[in-house]
């Protein structure tokens, strides 16, 4: 007992000492009762846990934090806070709370799995490998952990162990497309092109929207000399370059549901863009940013939307914001390059496309638009190289063939230019009359008036049938001017 004769300050110090000692004992007892080791100290509650957190998610985090603080020895409460941080990509803060939950409940595989994912993101590679293995040991039937570990090991160039895990997954009754994709990547690096193609093809069959798999198999077919199949898969890739095969992962679904707000608005905006409702799409993207100012996809989309609707200052502002969030956002650099082209700022456009190509040197769209920027800056030879490199990746690209064809015509190489321009005539759509007119003009410049007239007349017929009312008189005028020069 503390004598009452002691000062109030001394009494408070003694009381706090007893309280702190009791708290430490309760933590140790909880650790032992949950299966943890009393020798392993639990992570401390980090001070200032809410510092710098965005206002839009502060309420969710405060609620989870209050619950975790009220139940410091409850694994579920601590893990829930980790999940909230994880959902909002605050990985540094998620890490200690997952670690705490894992130590409080070492037999619960969810906390090991979540912890391993965050450790991987934070570059704690050795820890992530060990924790993934622990998650697999705790629940071997949760194959998603095995796939995550295989991908992690491949990223660290531990090819043998990674391939063994992929092949183990492929023995399942319903193997995931990602396992075939991972197997294909390894076989490709080993020079086993045909085996890699089979793996990539199987991934594409299981997941038709798997953009990376279509791209990989297109390159593999190109290397094997099968131009037709290479072009087929490259065409599928270009329909949805960012298409991702999201394998079923119930645990990550639970995390992502904690931050669905901004994502829902981004997806809704993308649907509106596809429907041509750009103003409505812009409103949805802005709402996504209100909920999460760090939403990279929303910023990247708004660069494009404001560029297309003519609000160039806002487009440039979103570019500045997104590169502060992620300097390696290839899509943002590409969209900014397109904005600079629209503004005839060719050097700035070329620089933006160069940044895109540093991230993905085989992005044929960036190569093509880089060629446009260089051509605008009167660097014809450099532009031609970019166009040709783009066609080396996607030989049937309509835009690239058109641009290279026009450049060749400008530089007095009419026959080769015509060959590339003719590649633009398929498929037949509302763009075809304009391409026919360009070919007609090329024939006229080369002195072949008969072919020029034939192509102009065909262009006029197609434009009339498609009700392209502004284009028809323009084509008629060009035909009349050509015929008047002949007379």
URVENBEL-V912918 format. One record per pair of residues at least 4 apart in sequence whose C-alpha atoms are under 6 Angstrom apart, sorted by the first residue. I is the first residue (numbers start at 0). J is the second residue. D is the distance in whole Angstrom. If there is no record, write none. Layout:
{{I,J,D} {I,J,D}}
This chain:
{{15,19,6} {27,37,5} {30,35,5} {30,103,6} {31,35,5} {31,36,6} {31,37,6} {33,103,6} {33,104,6} {35,102,6} {41,99,6} {42,99,6} {55,290,5} {57,61,6} {60,64,6} {61,65,6} {63,80,5} {67,71,6} {67,76,5} {67,77,5} {74,78,6} {74,100,4} {74,103,5} {74,104,6} {75,79,6} {77,96,6} {77,100,5} {78,96,6} {78,97,5} {78,100,5} {81,85,6} {81,93,4} {81,96,5} {81,97,5} {82,86,6} {82,254,6} {84,89,5} {84,93,5} {85,89,6} {85,90,6} {85,93,5} {86,254,5} {86,255,5} {86,257,6} {86,258,6} {95,99,6} {97,110,6} {97,114,5} {101,105,5} {101,110,5} {101,111,6} {108,134,5} {108,137,5} {110,114,6} {111,130,6} {111,134,5} {112,134,5} {115,127,5} {115,130,5} {115,131,5} {118,123,5} {118,127,5} {119,123,6} {119,124,6} {119,127,5} {127,131,6} {135,139,5} {149,161,4} {149,164,6} {152,157,5} {152,161,5} {153,157,5} {153,158,6} {153,161,6} {158,162,6} {165,178,5} {169,174,5} {176,202,4} {176,205,6} {179,198,5} {179,202,5} {180,199,5} {180,202,6} {183,187,6} {183,195,4} {183,198,5} {183,199,6} {186,191,5} {186,195,5} {187,191,6} {187,192,5} {187,195,5} {196,200,6} {196,216,6} {199,212,6} {199,216,6} {203,207,5} {208,242,5} {209,242,5} {209,243,5} {209,244,5} {210,236,5} {210,240,5} {210,242,5} {213,232,5} {213,236,5} {214,233,6} {214,236,6} {217,229,4} {217,232,5} {217,233,6} {220,225,5} {220,229,5} {221,225,6} {221,226,6} {221,229,5} {230,234,6} {236,240,5} {259,263,6} {261,287,4} {261,290,6} {264,283,5} {264,287,5} {265,284,6} {268,280,4} {268,283,5} {271,276,5} {271,280,5} {272,276,6} {272,277,5} {272,280,6} {284,297,5} {288,292,4} {298,317,5} {298,321,6} {299,331,5} {301,305,6} {302,314,4} {302,317,6} {303,334,6} {305,309,6} {305,310,5} {305,314,5} {306,311,5} {306,314,6} {306,338,6} {322,326,4} {329,355,5} {332,351,5} {332,355,6} {333,352,6} {333,355,6} {336,348,4} {336,351,5} {336,352,6} {339,344,5} {339,348,5} {340,344,6} {340,345,6} {340,348,6} {345,372,5} {345,375,6} {345,376,6} {348,372,6} {349,369,5} {349,372,5} {352,365,6} {352,369,6} {356,360,4} {363,389,5} {365,369,6} {366,385,5} {366,389,6} {367,386,5} {367,399,6} {370,374,6} {370,382,4} {370,385,5} {370,386,6} {373,378,5} {373,382,5} {374,378,5} {374,379,5} {374,382,5} {390,394,4} {397,423,5} {400,404,6} {400,419,5} {401,420,5} {404,416,4} {404,419,5} {404,420,5} {407,412,5} {407,416,5} {408,412,5} {408,413,5} {408,416,5} {424,431,6} {427,431,6} {432,458,4} {432,462,6} {435,454,6} {435,458,6} {436,455,6} {439,451,4} {439,454,5} {439,455,6} {442,447,5} {442,451,5} {443,447,6} {443,448,5} {443,451,5} {459,471,6} {462,467,5} {462,471,6}}
